[in-house]
């Protein structure tokens, strides 16, 4: 069975002159090789495709695959993560991970929060700044937390993200609007502990893979798990620890409720943070979570659970095959 693999390789974009931060969401050769090795270990035939443009070229040329392991982040637009799934749907080719609607909604953090809030999942109060004039109309109690509405890998989350007054709000909002050319999400700041929940499966069959805690160390930057804290040598800035059982259970419940409300599929990650009373609240979802061995959060969660990398990919693929029983090898 031929399984295509779509992806954006970080080295390609760096070679084109992109900055390290601009290319932060893209993948390393280590990751793509590991995914292909894991698929081959299942008896599948991985076929490297690459970006959405390479996919389009090969589809137009007549090439087909039994399924596609879609790991493509995309480049342009708020719907960039949904471009590969939309193209595959047009050609009636099944693919791993979430569909076009979920990927588009999940990337826009404000739209995503509206859905989970409507589903009864706890999430901090929020507003959206589209222009600097909007900043003057924010009516939420300080402190607040600001970040770009549609970025991943902690981009735009730094030492200035937590603001304590209107003046700081204006400065941070102006900086983010200028740097990322997109709206800014403003949330009530949650002062409690921060957790990451790994999930595999779809719908009622989805289950918590494990829960880890982001524990700040002396070198931690700012008040959130942002870009600087995720760089190489992150070990001097934070510890990723197994969550205590009581927090793991509560965080897992919140994460699963959000996962199902958003109709996420196969595998991914949800970030939660606790309020002053210690109750976890939904922060954001990553339905295309990083899969770099020994580095990405989902892989570290699997390690804590005693699950090998190949077995993690096998669990993700098992969910895919349950959705497509006619393809099961």
C-alpha positions as a printed Julia matrix, in Angstrom:
329×3 Matrix{Float64}:
   0.0    0.0     0.0
   1.45   3.33   -1.11
   1.17   6.13    1.44
   2.22   9.56    0.22
   3.86  11.91    2.73
   3.31  15.67    2.43
   5.47  18.09    4.39
   7.33  21.4     4.41
  11.06  20.91    4.95
  12.61  23.65    7.08
  15.96  23.54    5.3
  14.25  24.36    1.98
  12.8   27.58    3.35
  15.99  28.59    5.15
  17.81  28.16    1.82
  15.31  30.59    0.29
  16.28  33.23    2.86
  13.56  32.72    5.45
  14.5   33.54    9.04
  14.67  30.8    11.66
  11.52  32.15   13.32
   9.6   32.4    10.04
  10.47  28.76    9.32
   9.86  27.56   12.88
   6.75  25.51   12.06
   8.4   23.52    9.29
   9.97  20.11    9.69
  13.46  18.68    9.83
  14.79  15.89    7.62
  15.08  13.86   10.84
  11.31  14.03   11.3
  10.35  13.11    7.75
  12.83  10.23    7.69
  11.49   8.94   11.01
   7.88   9.08    9.78
   8.78   7.2     6.6
  10.74   4.58    8.56
   7.79   4.05   10.9
   5.36   3.68    8.0
   7.68   1.18    6.33
   7.88  -0.79    9.59
   4.1   -1.26    9.3
   4.54  -2.85    5.88
   3.44   0.29    4.04
   5.3    1.96    1.19
   5.98   5.62    2.06
   6.29   7.93   -0.94
   7.74  11.38   -0.3
   5.72  14.15   -1.91
   6.64  17.38   -0.12
   4.76  20.68   -0.3
   1.25  21.45   -1.5
   2.69  22.67   -4.82
   4.59  19.41   -5.33
   1.4   17.54   -4.49
  -0.55  19.54   -7.07
   2.07  18.88   -9.75
   2.05  15.13   -9.14
  -1.74  14.91   -9.02
  -2.05  16.78  -12.32
   0.57  14.42  -13.79
  -1.71  11.52  -12.86
   0.06  10.07   -9.81
  -2.1    8.58   -7.05
  -1.61   7.01   -3.63
  -3.8    4.78   -1.48
  -3.64   7.39    1.24
  -1.58  10.38    2.32
   0.14  11.08    5.63
  -0.5   14.81    5.61
   2.13  16.65    7.62
   2.13  19.86    5.57
   1.91  23.19    7.45
   1.45  25.37    4.37
   2.82  28.83    3.75
   0.21  31.42    2.83
  -3.07  32.42    4.44
  -5.03  31.56    7.55
  -6.24  28.39    5.81
  -2.74  27.23    4.91
  -2.9   24.01    6.94
  -6.12  23.07    5.14
  -4.74  23.39    1.6
  -3.39  19.86    1.25
  -6.55  18.24    2.67
  -8.74  20.32    0.35
  -6.7   19.24   -2.66
  -6.77  15.58   -1.62
 -10.52  15.73   -1.09
 -10.92  17.12   -4.62
  -9.12  14.01   -5.91
 -10.9   11.66   -3.47
  -7.7   10.54   -1.75
  -8.0    9.74    1.98
  -5.49  11.31    4.33
  -4.23  11.09    7.89
  -5.12  13.76   10.49
  -7.88  16.34   10.62
 -10.01  17.61    7.76
 -10.11  20.98    6.01
 -12.63  22.62    8.34
 -10.89  21.55   11.55
  -7.44  22.59   10.33
  -8.67  25.99    9.14
 -10.64  26.72   12.32
  -7.9   25.46   14.64
  -5.25  27.74   13.17
  -7.41  30.8    13.91
  -7.21  30.74   17.7
 -10.15  33.1    18.21
 -12.51  31.1    15.95
 -11.29  27.93   17.64
 -12.02  29.32   21.12
 -15.52  30.35   20.08
 -16.29  26.76   19.13
 -14.89  25.17   22.29
 -16.54  27.82   24.47
 -19.88  27.14   22.78
 -19.34  23.43   23.5
 -18.98  24.2    27.2
 -15.21  23.7    27.38
 -13.58  26.17   29.8
 -11.31  28.69   28.09
 -10.14  32.15   29.22
 -12.19  35.2    28.23
 -10.79  36.85   25.14
 -11.03  39.59   22.54
  -9.44  40.2    19.14
  -7.45  43.25   18.07
  -7.52  43.81   14.32
  -6.32  47.43   14.38
  -4.65  49.53   17.05
  -7.95  51.35   17.55
  -9.37  48.06   18.82
  -6.79  47.97   21.62
  -8.37  51.01   23.26
 -11.71  49.18   23.44
 -10.47  46.06   25.25
 -12.64  45.55   28.32
 -11.02  42.63   30.13
  -9.4   42.66   33.58
  -5.6   42.8    33.69
  -3.22  41.06   33.48
  -3.81  39.98   29.88
  -1.9   37.79   27.47
  -1.37  38.65   23.78
  -0.3   36.53   20.8
  -0.86  36.39   17.03
  -4.21  34.83   16.2
  -2.9   32.36   13.6
   0.66  31.24   14.33
   2.21  28.08   15.75
   5.45  26.97   17.41
   5.09  29.77   19.97
   5.74  32.48   17.39
   4.92  35.91   18.78
   4.83  34.66   22.39
   7.68  36.32   24.28
   8.66  38.35   27.33
   6.2   41.12   26.37
   3.13  38.91   25.88
   1.84  39.33   29.43
   0.68  42.91   29.96
  -0.48  44.61   33.14
  -1.96  47.87   31.89
  -3.37  49.67   28.85
  -0.05  51.25   27.91
   1.72  47.88   27.72
  -1.25  46.46   25.83
  -0.88  49.16   23.18
   2.87  48.56   22.81
   2.63  44.76   22.51
  -0.4   44.89   20.21
   1.35  47.37   17.9
   4.44  45.17   17.76
   2.48  41.99   16.97
   0.29  43.67   14.35
   3.39  45.0    12.6
   5.46  41.81   12.82
   2.83  39.26   11.83
   0.34  41.29    9.76
  -2.63  39.51   11.33
  -5.06  40.07   14.22
  -3.94  39.68   17.82
  -5.66  37.44   20.35
  -6.06  38.97   23.82
  -6.86  36.58   26.67
  -7.33  36.82   30.39
  -3.97  35.69   31.78
  -4.09  32.37   33.61
  -1.53  32.33   36.46
  -1.55  28.58   37.09
   0.42  25.59   35.88
   0.71  24.73   32.17
   0.14  21.3    30.66
   0.26  19.64   27.26
  -2.1   16.76   26.5
  -1.29  14.2    23.81
  -4.3   12.56   22.15
  -4.68   9.75   19.63
  -7.85   8.58   17.96
 -11.01  10.14   16.59
 -14.39  10.99   18.12
 -15.61   8.61   20.81
 -12.5    6.46   20.3
 -10.11   9.32   21.04
  -8.04   8.83   24.17
  -5.42  10.65   26.17
  -1.94   9.4    25.35
  -0.44  11.25   28.31
  -0.05  14.65   29.94
   3.14  16.58   30.57
   3.76  19.77   32.53
   5.82  22.71   31.31
   7.91  23.61   34.38
   9.77  26.94   34.04
  13.42  27.05   35.12
  15.66  30.03   35.78
  16.23  30.72   32.08
  12.52  30.72   31.14
  11.54  33.66   28.95
   8.3   35.51   29.71
   5.1   33.95   31.05
   4.25  31.43   28.34
   5.6   28.45   26.39
   6.75  30.67   23.51
   9.19  30.58   20.64
  12.34  31.42   22.63
  11.53  28.72   25.16
  11.14  26.11   22.4
  14.48  26.73   20.7
  17.38  24.29   20.77
  18.79  23.83   24.3
  15.33  24.37   25.77
  16.44  22.13   28.65
  18.1   25.1    30.4
  14.84  27.07   30.28
  12.24  24.52   31.26
  11.6   20.98   32.33
   9.02  18.8    30.63
   7.75  16.6    33.44
   5.06  13.99   33.8
   1.95  15.74   35.11
   0.77  14.84   38.63
  -2.18  12.42   38.44
  -4.84  14.86   39.66
  -3.8   17.51   37.12
  -3.39  14.91   34.38
  -6.96  13.67   34.83
  -8.52  17.14   34.88
  -6.41  18.39   31.95
  -7.17  15.25   29.97
 -10.91  15.74   30.42
 -10.74  19.33   29.16
  -8.53  18.32   26.23
 -10.74  15.41   25.14
 -13.85  17.6    25.26
 -12.14  20.2    23.06
 -10.73  17.53   20.71
 -14.19  16.11   20.11
 -15.88  19.51   19.81
 -13.39  20.47   17.09
 -13.72  17.06   15.37
  -9.96  16.49   15.45
  -8.76  13.17   14.07
  -6.06  10.53   14.51
  -3.54  12.33   16.73
  -2.36  15.67   18.03
  -1.92  17.85   21.06
  -3.92  20.28   23.18
  -2.44  22.89   25.5
  -4.17  23.79   28.76
  -3.31  26.16   31.57
  -4.76  26.46   35.05
  -6.54  29.45   36.52
  -5.87  30.81   39.99
  -7.95  28.02   41.56
  -5.99  25.31   39.75
  -8.74  24.43   37.27
  -7.39  23.69   33.74
  -8.7   25.67   30.78
  -8.29  25.17   27.04
  -5.59  27.35   25.45
  -5.14  25.98   21.94
  -5.01  22.82   19.83
  -2.35  21.51   17.48
  -4.0   18.99   15.15
  -0.71  18.71   13.19
   1.55  18.31   16.21
   5.32  18.05   15.84
   6.69  14.53   15.42
  10.44  14.97   15.73
  11.76  12.01   17.75
  13.04  12.82   21.24
  12.17  16.5    20.73
   8.54  17.26   19.94
   6.05  17.37   22.82
   3.87  14.57   21.47
   6.92  12.31   21.14
   8.04  13.15   24.68
   4.56  12.34   25.97
   4.76   8.98   24.2
   8.17   8.35   25.77
   6.71   8.94   29.25
   3.98   6.42   28.43
   6.55   3.83   27.31
   5.43   4.07   23.68
   8.11   3.92   21.0
   8.15   6.31   18.06
   7.11   3.58   15.63
   4.25   2.6    17.92
   3.11   6.23   18.13
   2.89   6.45   14.34
   1.17   3.05   14.31
  -1.49   4.37   16.73
  -2.09   7.37   14.5
  -2.36   5.12   11.45
  -4.68   2.73   13.3
  -7.1    5.62   13.81
  -6.82   6.48   10.11
  -7.54   2.88    9.09
 -10.53   2.71   11.45
 -11.94   5.65    9.51
 -11.15   3.87    6.25
 -11.69   0.16    6.91
 -11.62  -0.57    3.17
  -7.93   0.44    3.15
  -6.77  -1.54    6.16
  -3.71  -3.57    5.09
